[in-house]
Amino acid sequence: MDVIRTAIGLMSGTSMDGIDVALLRTDGRGFIEHGPFMGVPYDADFRERLKRALELARPLTDRNERPTELGEIEHELTQRHAVAVTAFLERFGLTAGDIDVLGFHGQTVLHRPDEGLTIQIGDGEELARRTGISVVYDMRANDMVHGGQGAPLVPAYHAALAGKFQPAGQAVCFVNIGGISNLTFIGTDGRISAFDSGPGNTLIDQWVEMQAGKTYDPGGEIGGRGRVAAALADRYLESPFFRGNIRRSLDRGDFAPLRVGEASLEDGARTLAHVAAASIVKSAGFLPETPSTYIVCGGGRLNGTLMAEFSAMAEALGSKVLTAEEAGFDGDAMEAEAWAYLAVRSLDGLPLTFPGTTGVGAPVSGGVLARP
């Protein structure tokens, strides 16, 4: 009989806006029982520290290397995750003894799949000591050791969720619009295909922060007042990334931000929302078949301008677009839930990645277990 465990997933994504904390009861297979969710935002100073971590990681060639300042940022990141776990337990009347495992993503500071290099800062051993809960962390590395791209990892969870939603005889595609967007396709025959699809929120966030001092475009309101600058959009959409037959995972820095003076605040935000939507559609052209339904999760689903662009493009091709909530899920919690799910799979030695998701040669497990 498969063991059902209670797990907490911790996610700090490429948008670098905070920590998502979600509880899941699961056997790491088909049984999924959703628990509470909590978001813990980063303050502006720590967001700047994480941006500094990206700069510090750029010259690194060893994934375990931690120059002094990067090590200090890692320590602070880990402490913040421990505080987030403690606050979560207190808010929902839980104790460390109620939780079997934490799934700890850490913060990606460098991802160069073509070089077999990925670096996530976050000390799983320290987190286990501070929380008193076992931690599974460093879940990308083993995939790369076996020839995979190290991303995306969420598709294993999306595929499990699809079993609760997928209409008979219809292909479904989950779209996670975070800093970078990724797709998980589940075909009519159950086949899974997944890959990063292009820039999501990162370019928009960078633009509005640079131009207006805001960390994101609330609801897509800024972009909704602008127009698409076709020449700027084409500069992104003509990238070789959208032409290659081999899908690859992306780093936050793979698409350069707009430069000051290239557009007004509003036109820049609208153009980048258009790019985020068109990137999904262009990349979906590499899927085995056109999905009947797209289910959108991640912060991008809250950008009304981006969603309107994507819905119009998808519907023109005969596909329906639903938010995670419209499909019966929690779009805020889904990625953190995935890390809880993956942690349980790791404990049981089950595959986290597959040839159709990361390009790894054969299904492979991963993760490092730290005990308190």
C-alpha distance (Angstrom), angle and dihedral (degrees) to the residues before:
residue distance angle dihedral
M1 . . .
D2 3.82 . .
V3 3.80 114.1 .
I4 3.81 116.6 -120.6
R5 3.78 111.9 -144.6
T6 3.78 134.5 -172.4
A7 3.79 109.8 -126.8
I8 3.79 137.4 175.2
G9 3.79 119.2 -147.3
L10 3.82 121.2 -152.1
M11 3.78 120.1 -161.7
S12 3.80 130.6 -179.5
G13 3.79 106.3 173.8
T14 3.77 139.9 -165.8
S15 3.81 91.2 -83.3
M16 3.82 86.7 66.7
D17 3.80 91.7 -151.1
G18 3.79 99.7 129.6
I19 3.79 148.8 -59.8
D20 3.80 122.3 -58.9
V21 3.81 114.0 -152.6
A22 3.81 120.6 -168.3
L23 3.79 134.9 168.8
L24 3.79 122.9 -142.4
R25 3.80 134.2 176.8
T26 3.77 108.2 -151.6
D27 3.78 146.7 141.4
G28 3.79 89.7 -138.8
R29 3.78 88.7 -110.2
G30 3.80 126.9 64.4
F31 3.80 101.5 -32.2
I32 3.80 111.6 92.3
E33 3.80 126.1 166.1
H34 3.79 114.6 178.4
G35 3.78 120.0 -136.9
P36 3.81 133.5 -175.1
F37 3.79 125.7 -49.5
M38 3.80 132.9 -151.1
G39 3.79 133.3 -178.0
V40 3.81 121.4 -149.5
P41 3.82 112.0 -165.2
Y42 3.78 122.8 -146.4
D43 3.77 118.4 -124.0
A44 3.79 118.7 -119.2
D45 3.80 94.1 -103.4
F46 3.79 93.5 55.5
R47 3.79 91.7 46.1
E48 3.79 86.6 58.0
R49 3.79 89.0 49.6
L50 3.80 90.2 54.7
K51 3.79 90.6 49.8
R52 3.79 87.1 52.5
A53 3.82 88.4 52.3
L54 3.81 89.1 58.8
E55 3.80 89.7 55.8
L56 3.79 92.9 46.5
A57 3.80 92.0 50.5
R58 3.79 95.9 49.3
P59 3.83 97.2 87.7
L60 3.80 95.6 40.9
T61 3.80 121.4 116.2
D62 3.82 98.7 174.7
R63 3.79 115.7 69.6
N64 3.81 91.5 -149.5
E65 3.80 95.6 51.8
R66 3.80 115.6 114.1
P67 3.81 114.7 -179.2
T68 3.81 110.0 -153.9
E69 3.81 98.6 -93.0
L70 3.81 93.8 42.4
G71 3.80 88.9 50.9
E72 3.80 89.8 52.9
I73 3.81 91.3 51.5
E74 3.81 90.1 48.4
H75 3.79 90.2 52.6
E76 3.81 91.6 50.7
L77 3.81 91.7 46.5
T78 3.79 90.4 52.4
Q79 3.79 92.1 48.4
R80 3.80 90.6 51.5
H81 3.79 90.3 52.1
A82 3.81 90.8 50.6
V83 3.80 90.5 50.9
A84 3.82 89.6 48.2
V85 3.82 91.5 52.9
T86 3.81 91.8 48.8
A87 3.81 91.6 49.1
F88 3.81 90.8 47.9
L89 3.80 92.6 51.9
E90 3.81 91.8 47.9
R91 3.80 93.9 47.4
F92 3.79 94.0 52.3
G93 3.79 99.2 37.5
L94 3.80 96.8 -109.4
T95 3.79 135.1 134.9
A96 3.78 132.2 -148.2
G97 3.80 87.7 -105.3
D98 3.82 90.1 62.9
I99 3.81 91.8 61.7
D100 3.79 123.7 75.2
V101 3.78 99.1 -169.9
L102 3.79 145.6 -5.3
G103 3.79 118.8 -136.4
F104 3.82 104.0 -147.5
H105 3.80 118.9 -166.5
G106 3.80 97.9 176.4
Q107 3.80 120.1 -164.6
T108 3.78 120.6 -56.9
V109 3.80 108.1 -134.4
L110 3.81 98.9 166.2
H111 3.79 132.7 18.3
R112 3.80 119.5 176.8
P113 3.79 105.8 159.2
D114 3.79 94.1 174.1
E115 3.81 87.6 61.6
G116 3.80 94.5 42.2
L117 3.80 89.7 -116.3
T118 3.79 128.9 131.9
I119 3.82 126.6 158.3
Q120 3.78 125.1 -165.0
I121 3.80 116.2 176.8
G122 3.79 117.7 -145.8
D123 3.80 127.9 103.0
G124 3.79 109.3 -123.4
E125 3.81 93.5 -174.4
E126 3.80 91.4 54.8
L127 3.79 92.2 45.7
A128 3.81 90.4 53.5
R129 3.81 91.3 50.5
R130 3.79 93.8 47.4
T131 3.81 96.3 46.7
G132 3.80 101.0 32.9
I133 3.82 89.0 -130.3
S134 3.80 129.1 114.1
V135 3.81 112.7 -106.3
V136 3.79 132.0 -153.2
Y137 3.80 110.3 -159.4
D138 3.82 142.1 152.9
M139 3.80 91.9 52.8
R140 3.81 98.4 162.1
A141 3.80 102.4 57.3
N142 3.81 100.7 74.7
D143 3.78 91.1 53.4
M144 3.81 89.9 56.6
V145 3.81 91.5 46.9
H146 3.80 86.5 59.3
G147 3.80 94.8 48.4
G148 3.79 101.1 -90.7
Q149 3.80 129.1 131.2
G150 3.81 93.5 -115.9
A151 3.81 90.7 -123.6
P152 2.91 152.8 116.6
L153 3.81 100.8 28.0
V154 3.80 99.7 164.1
P155 3.86 95.2 78.3
A156 3.82 93.1 84.7
Y157 3.81 87.6 62.3
H158 3.79 94.5 41.4
A159 3.80 89.3 54.0
A160 3.81 90.1 53.4
L161 3.81 90.8 49.8
A162 3.79 91.4 48.4
G163 3.77 88.5 65.7
K164 3.81 87.7 65.7
F165 3.78 95.2 48.5
Q166 3.78 114.6 21.8
P167 3.81 113.3 114.8
A168 3.78 113.9 -134.2
G169 3.77 113.4 -87.7
Q170 3.82 95.2 8.0
A171 3.78 131.7 112.8
V172 3.81 116.7 -130.4
C173 3.79 129.9 -162.8
F174 3.80 125.0 -162.8
V175 3.81 112.9 -150.5
N176 3.78 116.9 -161.1
I177 3.81 108.8 -165.2
G178 3.77 104.9 -166.8
G179 3.78 125.8 133.0
I180 3.81 84.8 -53.4
S181 3.81 118.1 24.8
N182 3.78 124.2 -131.8
L183 3.78 136.7 -175.5
T184 3.80 131.9 -141.0
F185 3.81 113.3 -167.2
I186 3.80 122.1 -165.2
G187 3.79 109.8 -170.9
T188 3.76 130.2 -149.8
D189 3.81 87.6 -97.7
G190 3.82 92.9 49.7
R191 3.79 93.3 -102.9
I192 3.81 113.9 153.5
S193 3.78 123.7 -144.7
A194 3.79 123.4 170.5
F195 3.78 140.1 168.2
D196 3.77 144.1 143.2
S197 3.79 110.0 -80.0
G198 3.81 103.4 -164.1
P199 3.80 142.5 -83.0
G200 3.79 115.4 -14.0
N201 3.80 122.4 170.8
T202 3.79 98.9 -21.2
L203 3.79 98.6 84.5
I204 3.81 92.4 43.8
D205 3.81 92.0 48.2
Q206 3.79 92.7 48.3
W207 3.80 91.6 49.5
V208 3.80 98.8 49.1
E209 3.79 91.9 42.7
M210 3.80 91.0 52.1
Q211 3.80 94.5 43.8
A212 3.82 103.9 32.8
G213 3.80 106.7 15.0
K214 3.82 92.1 -116.1
T215 3.78 122.2 129.0
Y216 3.83 93.1 -137.1
D217 3.80 142.7 -6.1
P218 3.84 104.0 -91.5
G219 3.78 108.4 -131.5
G220 3.81 90.3 -19.2
E221 3.79 88.5 -77.6
I222 3.81 95.1 141.3
G223 3.78 93.2 48.9
G224 3.79 90.3 45.3
R225 3.80 89.0 67.2
G226 3.80 94.2 52.2
R227 3.78 140.5 71.8
V228 3.78 131.0 -122.9
A229 3.80 112.4 -99.4
A230 3.79 98.2 -144.9
A231 3.80 96.8 -160.4
L232 3.80 92.1 52.6
A233 3.81 92.4 45.6
D234 3.80 90.9 50.4
R235 3.78 90.7 52.0
Y236 3.79 88.4 64.1
L237 3.79 99.2 35.0
E238 3.80 93.5 51.0
S239 3.80 90.4 60.1
P240 3.83 114.6 130.9
F241 3.81 86.3 -119.5
F242 3.82 89.3 77.5
R243 3.80 94.2 48.7
G244 3.79 103.6 48.0
N245 3.79 117.9 102.0
I246 3.80 90.8 -144.5
R247 3.79 111.5 74.1
R248 3.81 114.0 -139.6
S249 3.78 135.1 -172.0
L250 3.78 119.2 -109.4
D251 3.76 138.2 -130.5
R252 3.79 121.4 -140.7
G253 3.82 89.7 -111.1
D254 3.81 98.3 51.2
F255 3.82 92.2 97.5
A256 3.80 115.5 50.0
P257 3.81 117.7 -131.0
L258 3.78 122.1 -112.7
R259 3.79 113.5 -89.9
V260 3.79 126.2 -121.8
G261 3.80 110.4 -89.1
E262 3.80 96.5 24.1
A263 3.82 93.5 103.3
S264 3.76 142.8 -9.0
L265 3.80 117.3 -90.6
E266 3.81 91.6 -101.3
D267 3.80 97.8 42.4
G268 3.78 91.4 47.4
A269 3.81 92.7 51.9
R270 3.81 91.7 46.3
T271 3.79 92.6 47.7
L272 3.79 93.0 50.2
A273 3.83 91.6 47.5
H274 3.81 87.2 52.9
V275 3.81 89.9 49.3
A276 3.81 91.6 50.5
A277 3.83 91.2 51.1
A278 3.80 95.6 42.8
S279 3.81 90.4 47.8
I280 3.79 89.8 60.6
V281 3.79 92.9 49.6
K282 3.81 94.2 45.1
S283 3.79 91.9 49.1
A284 3.81 91.7 45.5
G285 3.79 85.8 63.7
F286 3.82 86.6 76.7
L287 3.81 92.5 58.8
P288 3.83 118.6 107.5
E289 3.80 91.0 -113.8
T290 3.78 139.8 -2.6
P291 3.82 110.7 -84.9
S292 3.77 117.0 -121.4
T293 3.81 89.0 -148.0
Y294 3.79 136.3 23.7
I295 3.81 116.7 -156.7
V296 3.80 110.7 -159.1
C297 3.80 122.8 -153.2
G298 3.80 133.6 162.3
G299 3.79 128.7 63.2
G300 3.79 93.6 -61.3
R301 3.79 91.5 72.5
L302 3.83 87.1 70.9
N303 3.81 92.6 58.8
G304 3.79 101.5 93.7
T305 3.80 93.8 -165.9
L306 3.79 93.0 52.8
M307 3.80 92.2 45.4
A308 3.81 92.9 49.2
E309 3.80 90.0 51.8
F310 3.80 92.9 47.4
S311 3.81 94.6 44.7
A312 3.81 92.0 51.7
M313 3.79 92.4 49.0
A314 3.81 94.5 45.7
E315 3.79 95.1 44.6
A316 3.80 90.1 51.7
L317 3.81 85.7 61.6
G318 3.81 93.6 47.5
S319 3.82 99.4 -98.6
K320 3.80 128.9 126.6
V321 3.82 121.0 -135.8
L322 3.81 121.6 -147.4
T323 3.77 130.7 174.9
A324 3.79 115.2 -124.8
E325 3.81 88.9 -105.6
E326 3.80 92.1 53.7
A327 3.80 87.5 54.0
G328 3.81 92.1 50.0
F329 3.81 100.1 -99.0
D330 3.81 136.7 107.6
G331 3.78 107.8 -109.0
D332 3.80 93.5 -166.6
A333 3.79 94.4 52.3
M334 3.78 101.1 39.0
E335 3.80 100.3 91.5
A336 3.81 94.2 45.3
E337 3.82 88.5 46.5
A338 3.79 87.7 53.9
W339 3.79 90.8 58.2
A340 3.81 90.1 51.7
Y341 3.81 89.5 49.8
L342 3.80 92.7 47.8
A343 3.80 91.6 49.2
V344 3.80 90.5 57.0
R345 3.80 90.7 47.5
S346 3.80 89.1 50.5
L347 3.81 91.4 53.0
D348 3.81 88.8 55.1
G349 3.81 94.5 44.1
L350 3.80 92.0 -115.7
P351 3.82 120.8 152.4
L352 3.79 117.4 -88.1
T353 3.80 95.6 -176.1
F354 3.78 136.3 32.4
P355 3.81 138.8 -165.3
G356 3.80 89.6 -100.6
T357 3.81 94.2 52.3
T358 3.81 108.7 39.9
G359 3.80 102.4 4.9
V360 3.80 91.8 -110.5
G361 3.81 112.9 159.5
A362 3.82 94.6 -117.3
P363 3.82 136.1 -3.2
V364 3.78 108.4 -69.0
S365 3.79 137.3 -175.8
G366 3.77 123.7 -142.0
G367 3.77 147.8 168.7
V368 3.79 134.8 101.4
L369 3.81 120.2 -107.8
A370 3.80 119.0 -138.2
R371 3.80 118.8 -173.8
P372 3.82 123.7 -156.8
